[in-house]
């Protein structure tokens, strides 16, 4: 009887695993008004989810059970079930949500571009928790690994705004290069990295002091950098070069350019797999996603998606 019960449990576990969704990349298509779903193993789109007008930012819940999409043209956050690939609900997000970051506690920190605010929402209840006045045209949002700080970039104010959590107060304004688009933290939260589109550079900032401790121009007049990520081992920084049509790979310590990886036109968003072996890019003007082997620093697959892919997140 015990053997039979144990066998039943094993079979149930195997069935659950078999029924689980495969690892997928979720891509917002800004002009396509949809989210493309890419099977990581096959490197092909397996589903397209209509989500509404002008989706841009996208993120994954900490437990992996929900995908959040900033639908800018409707001033809404749409929620997708990553198993059924259906939009399950939506809630107001404030004016023109461009992008957002998901806090470890599950709350969303959203940049509201039109009204110069960052807003904090509980995605389960749709309740507004806080509004923080920031600079003009906020865009990028990053949350420190320990959840005690957020950074919001303001494009027209040329600043990084450092926000204390849970107080939701600005504790520091850091002047950086012209039109900062995105920011990210180091694994220990002590360092932040930010891209500046117009000045075509990357800044390295000591978070505690707000001091800029590193700067690199991307050595290309066409480079209009957008997204930025740190490698899983913390040794490299990946930068989406925008109209340079390349991903720049920087040495984390010195910010020296180690290599440049050609991708599609107007590379915009970046996402890394959990093991850091694959980097995915949205190539907005090519309507494609490039898949990069981060050890070889080369594109190993190109996946056609919808019109003007913007953001992406990975669910493994």
C-alpha positions as YAML, in Angstrom:
chain: A
units: angstrom
residues:
- id: 1
  name: UNK
  ca: [0.00, 0.00, 0.00]
- id: 2
  name: UNK
  ca: [2.83, 2.39, 0.89]
- id: 3
  name: UNK
  ca: [4.66, 1.54, -2.33]
- id: 4
  name: UNK
  ca: [1.51, 2.19, -4.33]
- id: 5
  name: UNK
  ca: [0.98, 5.55, -2.59]
- id: 6
  name: UNK
  ca: [4.61, 6.57, -3.18]
- id: 7
  name: UNK
  ca: [4.31, 5.62, -6.86]
- id: 8
  name: UNK
  ca: [1.16, 7.70, -7.16]
- id: 9
  name: UNK
  ca: [2.93, 10.73, -5.69]
- id: 10
  name: UNK
  ca: [5.84, 10.26, -8.09]
- id: 11
  name: UNK
  ca: [3.50, 10.01, -11.07]
- id: 12
  name: UNK
  ca: [1.63, 13.14, -9.94]
- id: 13
  name: UNK
  ca: [4.91, 15.02, -9.68]
- id: 14
  name: UNK
  ca: [5.97, 13.92, -13.15]
- id: 15
  name: UNK
  ca: [2.62, 14.95, -14.58]
- id: 16
  name: UNK
  ca: [2.87, 18.37, -12.95]
- id: 17
  name: UNK
  ca: [6.34, 18.84, -14.43]
- id: 18
  name: UNK
  ca: [5.14, 17.69, -17.84]
- id: 19
  name: UNK
  ca: [2.26, 20.17, -17.73]
- id: 20
  name: UNK
  ca: [4.41, 23.12, -16.65]
- id: 21
  name: UNK
  ca: [5.06, 25.78, -19.26]
- id: 22
  name: UNK
  ca: [8.52, 25.66, -20.89]
- id: 23
  name: UNK
  ca: [10.96, 28.55, -20.36]
- id: 24
  name: UNK
  ca: [9.70, 31.52, -22.33]
- id: 25
  name: UNK
  ca: [10.59, 35.08, -23.28]
- id: 26
  name: UNK
  ca: [7.73, 37.59, -23.25]
- id: 27
  name: UNK
  ca: [8.21, 40.55, -25.62]
- id: 28
  name: UNK
  ca: [6.12, 43.72, -25.86]
- id: 29
  name: UNK
  ca: [5.44, 44.94, -29.41]
- id: 30
  name: UNK
  ca: [4.87, 48.69, -29.13]
- id: 31
  name: UNK
  ca: [3.24, 49.18, -32.53]
- id: 32
  name: UNK
  ca: [1.83, 45.66, -32.70]
- id: 33
  name: UNK
  ca: [-0.24, 46.18, -29.52]
- id: 34
  name: UNK
  ca: [0.70, 42.67, -28.44]
- id: 35
  name: UNK
  ca: [3.09, 40.45, -26.52]
- id: 36
  name: UNK
  ca: [5.05, 37.80, -28.40]
- id: 37
  name: UNK
  ca: [5.85, 34.59, -26.52]
- id: 38
  name: UNK
  ca: [9.12, 32.91, -27.49]
- id: 39
  name: UNK
  ca: [9.92, 29.30, -26.63]
- id: 40
  name: UNK
  ca: [13.51, 29.49, -25.38]
- id: 41
  name: UNK
  ca: [14.38, 25.95, -26.43]
- id: 42
  name: UNK
  ca: [13.03, 26.31, -29.97]
- id: 43
  name: UNK
  ca: [13.86, 30.02, -30.43]
- id: 44
  name: UNK
  ca: [10.54, 30.71, -32.10]
- id: 45
  name: UNK
  ca: [7.31, 32.55, -31.35]
- id: 46
  name: UNK
  ca: [4.65, 30.14, -30.17]
- id: 47
  name: UNK
  ca: [1.91, 32.62, -29.19]
- id: 48
  name: UNK
  ca: [0.90, 36.25, -29.64]
- id: 49
  name: UNK
  ca: [-1.23, 37.90, -26.95]
- id: 50
  name: UNK
  ca: [-3.24, 41.06, -27.75]
- id: 51
  name: UNK
  ca: [-2.84, 43.46, -24.81]
- id: 52
  name: UNK
  ca: [-3.95, 46.90, -25.95]
- id: 53
  name: UNK
  ca: [-2.52, 50.13, -27.30]
- id: 54
  name: UNK
  ca: [1.24, 50.71, -27.14]
- id: 55
  name: UNK
  ca: [2.66, 48.18, -24.66]
- id: 56
  name: UNK
  ca: [6.19, 49.00, -23.50]
- id: 57
  name: UNK
  ca: [7.48, 48.00, -20.06]
- id: 58
  name: UNK
  ca: [7.11, 44.38, -18.96]
- id: 59
  name: UNK
  ca: [8.07, 42.45, -15.82]
- id: 60
  name: UNK
  ca: [7.71, 39.20, -13.94]
- id: 61
  name: UNK
  ca: [6.18, 38.72, -10.47]
- id: 62
  name: UNK
  ca: [8.72, 37.47, -7.89]
- id: 63
  name: UNK
  ca: [6.97, 34.09, -7.69]
- id: 64
  name: UNK
  ca: [6.78, 33.81, -11.48]
- id: 65
  name: UNK
  ca: [3.00, 33.46, -11.50]
- id: 66
  name: UNK
  ca: [2.16, 36.69, -13.32]
- id: 67
  name: UNK
  ca: [3.50, 38.84, -16.14]
- id: 68
  name: UNK
  ca: [2.85, 42.60, -15.94]
- id: 69
  name: UNK
  ca: [2.64, 44.82, -19.02]
- id: 70
  name: UNK
  ca: [2.59, 48.64, -19.08]
- id: 71
  name: UNK
  ca: [0.04, 49.52, -21.76]
- id: 72
  name: UNK
  ca: [0.95, 53.16, -22.26]
- id: 73
  name: UNK
  ca: [-1.83, 54.08, -24.67]
- id: 74
  name: UNK
  ca: [-4.48, 53.00, -22.17]
- id: 75
  name: UNK
  ca: [-2.80, 54.12, -18.91]
- id: 76
  name: UNK
  ca: [-3.13, 50.57, -17.62]
- id: 77
  name: UNK
  ca: [-1.16, 47.61, -16.34]
- id: 78
  name: UNK
  ca: [-2.36, 44.38, -17.93]
- id: 79
  name: UNK
  ca: [-1.74, 41.08, -16.12]
- id: 80
  name: UNK
  ca: [-0.95, 37.89, -18.06]
- id: 81
  name: UNK
  ca: [-1.09, 34.35, -16.73]
- id: 82
  name: UNK
  ca: [2.19, 32.81, -18.02]
- id: 83
  name: UNK
  ca: [0.65, 29.33, -18.09]
- id: 84
  name: UNK
  ca: [-2.59, 30.03, -19.96]
- id: 85
  name: UNK
  ca: [-1.20, 33.07, -21.84]
- id: 86
  name: UNK
  ca: [-4.40, 34.98, -21.17]
- id: 87
  name: UNK
  ca: [-4.88, 38.53, -19.87]
- id: 88
  name: UNK
  ca: [-6.54, 37.91, -16.51]
- id: 89
  name: UNK
  ca: [-7.13, 41.46, -15.28]
- id: 90
  name: UNK
  ca: [-5.95, 45.06, -15.51]
- id: 91
  name: UNK
  ca: [-5.74, 48.15, -13.30]
- id: 92
  name: UNK
  ca: [-5.04, 51.89, -13.77]
- id: 93
  name: UNK
  ca: [-1.37, 52.82, -13.57]
- id: 94
  name: UNK
  ca: [-1.31, 56.60, -13.77]
- id: 95
  name: UNK
  ca: [-0.64, 58.64, -16.92]
- id: 96
  name: UNK
  ca: [1.51, 57.13, -19.67]
- id: 97
  name: UNK
  ca: [3.32, 54.28, -17.89]
- id: 98
  name: UNK
  ca: [6.53, 53.75, -19.83]
- id: 99
  name: UNK
  ca: [8.41, 51.21, -17.77]
- id: 100
  name: UNK
  ca: [8.52, 49.82, -14.24]
- id: 101
  name: UNK
  ca: [10.46, 47.59, -11.87]
- id: 102
  name: UNK
  ca: [9.06, 44.83, -9.69]
- id: 103
  name: UNK
  ca: [10.06, 45.07, -6.01]
- id: 104
  name: UNK
  ca: [11.00, 41.84, -4.17]
- id: 105
  name: UNK
  ca: [7.73, 42.26, -2.22]
- id: 106
  name: UNK
  ca: [5.79, 42.24, -5.50]
- id: 107
  name: UNK
  ca: [4.85, 45.92, -5.73]
- id: 108
  name: UNK
  ca: [5.34, 47.78, -9.02]
- id: 109
  name: UNK
  ca: [7.38, 51.00, -9.23]
- id: 110
  name: UNK
  ca: [6.18, 52.75, -12.39]
- id: 111
  name: UNK
  ca: [7.47, 55.77, -14.30]
- id: 112
  name: UNK
  ca: [4.62, 58.02, -15.42]
- id: 113
  name: UNK
  ca: [6.21, 59.98, -18.23]
- id: 114
  name: UNK
  ca: [3.55, 62.64, -18.84]
- id: 115
  name: UNK
  ca: [3.08, 63.87, -15.28]
- id: 116
  name: UNK
  ca: [6.67, 63.67, -13.94]
- id: 117
  name: UNK
  ca: [5.85, 61.13, -11.25]
- id: 118
  name: UNK
  ca: [6.80, 57.68, -10.11]
- id: 119
  name: UNK
  ca: [3.91, 55.67, -8.73]
- id: 120
  name: UNK
  ca: [3.85, 52.55, -6.58]
- id: 121
  name: UNK
  ca: [1.06, 50.00, -6.99]
- id: 122
  name: UNK
  ca: [0.07, 46.73, -5.39]
- id: 123
  name: UNK
  ca: [-0.58, 44.60, -8.50]
- id: 124
  name: UNK
  ca: [-2.84, 42.15, -6.68]
- id: 125
  name: UNK
  ca: [-5.30, 44.77, -5.48]
- id: 126
  name: UNK
  ca: [-4.59, 47.51, -8.03]
- id: 127
  name: UNK
  ca: [-4.23, 49.92, -5.11]
- id: 128
  name: UNK
  ca: [-2.04, 53.02, -5.42]
- id: 129
  name: UNK
  ca: [0.44, 52.96, -2.53]
- id: 130
  name: UNK
  ca: [2.48, 56.10, -3.21]
- id: 131
  name: UNK
  ca: [3.24, 58.83, -5.72]
- id: 132
  name: UNK
  ca: [6.68, 60.44, -5.85]
- id: 133
  name: UNK
  ca: [7.30, 63.67, -7.72]
- id: 134
  name: UNK
  ca: [10.41, 63.30, -9.88]
- id: 135
  name: UNK
  ca: [11.97, 65.16, -12.81]
- id: 136
  name: UNK
  ca: [10.60, 65.75, -16.28]
- id: 137
  name: UNK
  ca: [9.93, 62.69, -18.47]
- id: 138
  name: UNK
  ca: [10.78, 59.87, -16.08]
- id: 139
  name: UNK
  ca: [11.57, 56.59, -17.81]
- id: 140
  name: UNK
  ca: [13.94, 54.01, -16.36]
- id: 141
  name: UNK
  ca: [13.24, 52.35, -13.03]
- id: 142
  name: UNK
  ca: [15.49, 50.04, -11.02]
- id: 143
  name: UNK
  ca: [15.16, 48.45, -7.57]
- id: 144
  name: UNK
  ca: [18.16, 47.54, -5.42]
- id: 145
  name: UNK
  ca: [18.53, 43.82, -4.61]
- id: 146
  name: UNK
  ca: [17.71, 44.40, -0.93]
- id: 147
  name: UNK
  ca: [14.62, 46.45, -1.83]
- id: 148
  name: UNK
  ca: [15.63, 49.56, 0.14]
- id: 149
  name: UNK
  ca: [16.29, 51.87, -2.82]
- id: 150
  name: UNK
  ca: [14.75, 52.67, -6.18]
- id: 151
  name: UNK
  ca: [16.28, 54.70, -8.97]
- id: 152
  name: UNK
  ca: [14.16, 56.60, -11.47]
- id: 153
  name: UNK
  ca: [15.78, 58.28, -14.48]
- id: 154
  name: UNK
  ca: [14.38, 61.61, -15.70]
- id: 155
  name: UNK
  ca: [15.19, 62.17, -19.35]
- id: 156
  name: UNK
  ca: [14.66, 65.92, -19.59]
- id: 157
  name: UNK
  ca: [16.05, 66.72, -16.12]
- id: 158
  name: UNK
  ca: [19.19, 64.63, -16.79]
- id: 159
  name: UNK
  ca: [19.02, 63.08, -13.32]
- id: 160
  name: UNK
  ca: [18.92, 59.84, -11.42]
- id: 161
  name: UNK
  ca: [16.50, 60.14, -8.50]
- id: 162
  name: UNK
  ca: [17.36, 57.82, -5.60]
- id: 163
  name: UNK
  ca: [14.24, 56.94, -3.63]
- id: 164
  name: UNK
  ca: [14.18, 55.39, -0.14]
- id: 165
  name: UNK
  ca: [11.86, 52.41, 0.39]
- id: 166
  name: UNK
  ca: [9.47, 52.11, 2.23]
- id: 167
  name: UNK
  ca: [9.51, 55.86, 2.97]
- id: 168
  name: UNK
  ca: [9.05, 56.66, -0.74]
- id: 169
  name: UNK
  ca: [11.06, 59.86, -0.41]
- id: 170
  name: UNK
  ca: [13.80, 61.11, -2.71]
- id: 171
  name: UNK
  ca: [17.07, 61.01, -0.80]
- id: 172
  name: UNK
  ca: [19.39, 62.07, -3.60]
- id: 173
  name: UNK
  ca: [19.33, 63.64, -7.08]
- id: 174
  name: UNK
  ca: [22.34, 62.77, -9.23]
- id: 175
  name: UNK
  ca: [23.08, 64.82, -12.34]
- id: 176
  name: UNK
  ca: [24.28, 62.59, -15.18]
- id: 177
  name: UNK
  ca: [24.66, 62.82, -18.96]
- id: 178
  name: UNK
  ca: [21.95, 64.12, -21.27]
- id: 179
  name: UNK
  ca: [18.74, 62.09, -21.46]
- id: 180
  name: UNK
  ca: [19.30, 59.15, -19.08]
- id: 181
  name: UNK
  ca: [17.17, 56.22, -20.25]
- id: 182
  name: UNK
  ca: [17.81, 53.23, -17.97]
- id: 183
  name: UNK
  ca: [19.60, 52.22, -14.79]
- id: 184
  name: UNK
  ca: [20.54, 49.03, -12.98]
- id: 185
  name: UNK
  ca: [22.20, 48.01, -9.71]
- id: 186
  name: UNK
  ca: [25.17, 45.79, -8.96]
- id: 187
  name: UNK
  ca: [24.41, 42.54, -7.12]
- id: 188
  name: UNK
  ca: [25.35, 44.08, -3.76]
- id: 189
  name: UNK
  ca: [23.39, 47.29, -4.45]
- id: 190
  name: UNK
  ca: [26.37, 49.54, -3.83]
- id: 191
  name: UNK
  ca: [26.85, 50.60, -7.44]
- id: 192
  name: UNK
  ca: [24.40, 51.84, -10.06]
- id: 193
  name: UNK
  ca: [24.95, 52.07, -13.80]
- id: 194
  name: UNK
  ca: [22.99, 54.38, -16.09]
- id: 195
  name: UNK
  ca: [22.79, 55.06, -19.81]
- id: 196
  name: UNK
  ca: [22.51, 58.55, -21.29]
- id: 197
  name: UNK
  ca: [21.03, 58.56, -24.78]
- id: 198
  name: UNK
  ca: [22.00, 62.01, -26.11]
- id: 199
  name: UNK
  ca: [25.51, 62.06, -24.66]
- id: 200
  name: UNK
  ca: [25.98, 58.44, -25.78]
- id: 201
  name: UNK
  ca: [27.62, 57.29, -22.58]
- id: 202
  name: UNK
  ca: [27.40, 55.06, -19.51]
- id: 203
  name: UNK
  ca: [27.90, 56.34, -15.96]
- id: 204
  name: UNK
  ca: [28.95, 54.30, -12.93]
- id: 205
  name: UNK
  ca: [27.67, 55.73, -9.63]
- id: 206
  name: UNK
  ca: [28.41, 55.01, -5.98]
- id: 207
  name: UNK
  ca: [24.89, 54.80, -4.56]
- id: 208
  name: UNK
  ca: [25.65, 55.80, -0.95]
- id: 209
  name: UNK
  ca: [27.41, 59.04, -1.89]
- id: 210
  name: UNK
  ca: [25.90, 59.76, -5.30]
- id: 211
  name: UNK
  ca: [29.41, 60.22, -6.65]
- id: 212
  name: UNK
  ca: [30.07, 59.37, -10.29]
- id: 213
  name: UNK
  ca: [33.06, 57.03, -10.20]
- id: 214
  name: UNK
  ca: [33.21, 55.99, -13.83]
- id: 215
  name: UNK
  ca: [32.20, 57.21, -17.26]
- id: 216
  name: UNK
  ca: [32.59, 55.88, -20.78]
- id: 217
  name: UNK
  ca: [31.47, 57.31, -24.12]
- id: 218
  name: UNK
  ca: [30.49, 54.45, -26.39]
- id: 219
  name: UNK
  ca: [32.85, 55.60, -29.16]
- id: 220
  name: UNK
  ca: [30.19, 55.79, -31.83]
- id: 221
  name: UNK
  ca: [28.23, 58.84, -32.98]
- id: 222
  name: UNK
  ca: [25.23, 56.61, -33.65]
- id: 223
  name: UNK
  ca: [25.23, 55.06, -30.18]
- id: 224
  name: UNK
  ca: [22.07, 56.13, -28.38]
- id: 225
  name: UNK
  ca: [22.13, 53.68, -25.47]
- id: 226
  name: UNK
  ca: [18.94, 52.49, -23.83]
- id: 227
  name: UNK
  ca: [18.88, 49.37, -21.65]
- id: 228
  name: UNK
  ca: [21.70, 48.22, -19.38]
- id: 229
  name: UNK
  ca: [22.35, 45.02, -17.39]
- id: 230
  name: UNK
  ca: [25.15, 43.52, -15.30]
- id: 231
  name: UNK
  ca: [26.29, 39.96, -16.05]
- id: 232
  name: UNK
  ca: [25.45, 37.29, -13.48]
- id: 233
  name: UNK
  ca: [29.07, 37.05, -12.36]
- id: 234
  name: UNK
  ca: [29.26, 40.84, -11.98]
- id: 235
  name: UNK
  ca: [32.27, 41.18, -14.27]
- id: 236
  name: UNK
  ca: [30.64, 42.69, -17.35]
- id: 237
  name: UNK
  ca: [28.01, 45.27, -18.22]
- id: 238
  name: UNK
  ca: [25.79, 44.85, -21.26]
- id: 239
  name: UNK
  ca: [24.49, 48.00, -22.99]
- id: 240
  name: UNK
  ca: [21.86, 48.21, -25.73]
- id: 241
  name: UNK
  ca: [23.40, 50.66, -28.20]
- id: 242
  name: UNK
  ca: [20.19, 51.92, -29.80]
- id: 243
  name: UNK
  ca: [20.81, 53.18, -33.33]
- id: 244
  name: UNK
  ca: [24.38, 51.84, -33.23]
- id: 245
  name: UNK
  ca: [22.72, 48.46, -33.83]
- id: 246
  name: UNK
  ca: [25.12, 46.78, -31.43]
- id: 247
  name: UNK
  ca: [25.32, 45.54, -27.86]
- id: 248
  name: UNK
  ca: [28.36, 46.97, -26.10]
- id: 249
  name: UNK
  ca: [30.08, 44.72, -23.54]
- id: 250
  name: UNK
  ca: [31.96, 46.68, -20.87]
- id: 251
  name: UNK
  ca: [34.42, 45.69, -18.18]
- id: 252
  name: UNK
  ca: [32.56, 46.31, -14.92]
- id: 253
  name: UNK
  ca: [35.54, 47.75, -13.06]
- id: 254
  name: UNK
  ca: [37.03, 50.03, -15.69]
- id: 255
  name: UNK
  ca: [34.07, 50.44, -18.07]
- id: 256
  name: UNK
  ca: [36.45, 49.71, -20.94]
- id: 257
  name: UNK
  ca: [34.64, 48.40, -24.02]
- id: 258
  name: UNK
  ca: [35.57, 44.71, -24.27]
- id: 259
  name: UNK
  ca: [33.64, 43.94, -27.44]
- id: 260
  name: UNK
  ca: [30.70, 44.99, -29.59]
- id: 261
  name: UNK
  ca: [28.07, 42.50, -30.77]
- id: 262
  name: UNK
  ca: [26.18, 43.37, -34.00]
- id: 263
  name: UNK
  ca: [22.41, 42.85, -33.69]
- id: 264
  name: UNK
  ca: [19.32, 44.23, -35.48]
- id: 265
  name: UNK
  ca: [18.36, 47.84, -36.02]
- id: 266
  name: UNK
  ca: [17.67, 50.06, -33.01]
- id: 267
  name: UNK
  ca: [18.43, 47.60, -30.23]
- id: 268
  name: UNK
  ca: [16.40, 48.69, -27.23]
- id: 269
  name: UNK
  ca: [15.63, 46.18, -24.46]
- id: 270
  name: UNK
  ca: [17.77, 43.51, -22.77]
- id: 271
  name: UNK
  ca: [17.05, 40.42, -20.66]
- id: 272
  name: UNK
  ca: [19.35, 37.74, -19.25]
- id: 273
  name: UNK
  ca: [18.57, 34.12, -18.45]
- id: 274
  name: UNK
  ca: [18.94, 33.02, -14.85]
- id: 275
  name: UNK
  ca: [22.28, 31.34, -15.55]
- id: 276
  name: UNK
  ca: [23.49, 34.32, -17.58]
- id: 277
  name: UNK
  ca: [24.37, 32.23, -20.63]
- id: 278
  name: UNK
  ca: [21.88, 33.89, -22.96]
- id: 279
  name: UNK
  ca: [21.14, 37.57, -23.53]
- id: 280
  name: UNK
  ca: [18.00, 38.57, -25.43]
- id: 281
  name: UNK
  ca: [17.61, 41.92, -27.19]
- id: 282
  name: UNK
  ca: [14.66, 43.72, -28.75]
- id: 283
  name: UNK
  ca: [15.69, 45.14, -32.12]
- id: 284
  name: UNK
  ca: [12.85, 47.61, -32.58]
- id: 285
  name: UNK
  ca: [13.30, 48.69, -36.18]
- id: 286
  name: UNK
  ca: [13.98, 45.13, -37.35]
- id: 287
  name: UNK
  ca: [10.92, 43.63, -35.63]
- id: 288
  name: UNK
  ca: [13.04, 40.89, -34.14]
- id: 289
  name: UNK
  ca: [14.69, 39.53, -31.01]
- id: 290
  name: UNK
  ca: [18.37, 38.59, -31.12]
- id: 291
  name: UNK
  ca: [19.65, 35.72, -28.96]
- id: 292
  name: UNK
  ca: [23.25, 36.17, -27.80]
- id: 293
  name: UNK
  ca: [25.61, 33.55, -26.41]
- id: 294
  name: UNK
  ca: [27.31, 35.56, -23.64]
- id: 295
  name: UNK
  ca: [30.39, 33.29, -23.52]
- id: 296
  name: UNK
  ca: [31.07, 33.58, -27.24]
- id: 297
  name: UNK
  ca: [29.73, 37.16, -27.50]
- id: 298
  name: UNK
  ca: [27.82, 36.40, -30.69]
- id: 299
  name: UNK
  ca: [24.26, 36.14, -31.96]
- id: 300
  name: UNK
  ca: [23.16, 32.51, -32.23]
- id: 301
  name: UNK
  ca: [19.54, 33.03, -33.27]
- id: 302
  name: UNK
  ca: [17.19, 35.68, -34.60]
- id: 303
  name: UNK
  ca: [13.48, 35.47, -33.78]
- id: 304
  name: UNK
  ca: [10.95, 37.53, -35.78]
- id: 305
  name: UNK
  ca: [8.31, 39.05, -33.47]
- id: 306
  name: UNK
  ca: [5.65, 41.79, -33.75]
- id: 307
  name: UNK
  ca: [5.92, 45.42, -34.82]
- id: 308
  name: UNK
  ca: [8.50, 47.49, -32.92]
- id: 309
  name: UNK
  ca: [9.47, 45.20, -30.04]
- id: 310
  name: UNK
  ca: [10.29, 47.29, -26.97]
- id: 311
  name: UNK
  ca: [10.69, 45.39, -23.68]
- id: 312
  name: UNK
  ca: [11.12, 41.80, -22.65]
- id: 313
  name: UNK
  ca: [11.21, 39.54, -19.61]
- id: 314
  name: UNK
  ca: [12.08, 35.87, -19.13]
- id: 315
  name: UNK
  ca: [10.10, 33.28, -17.23]
- id: 316
  name: UNK
  ca: [12.10, 30.10, -16.54]
...
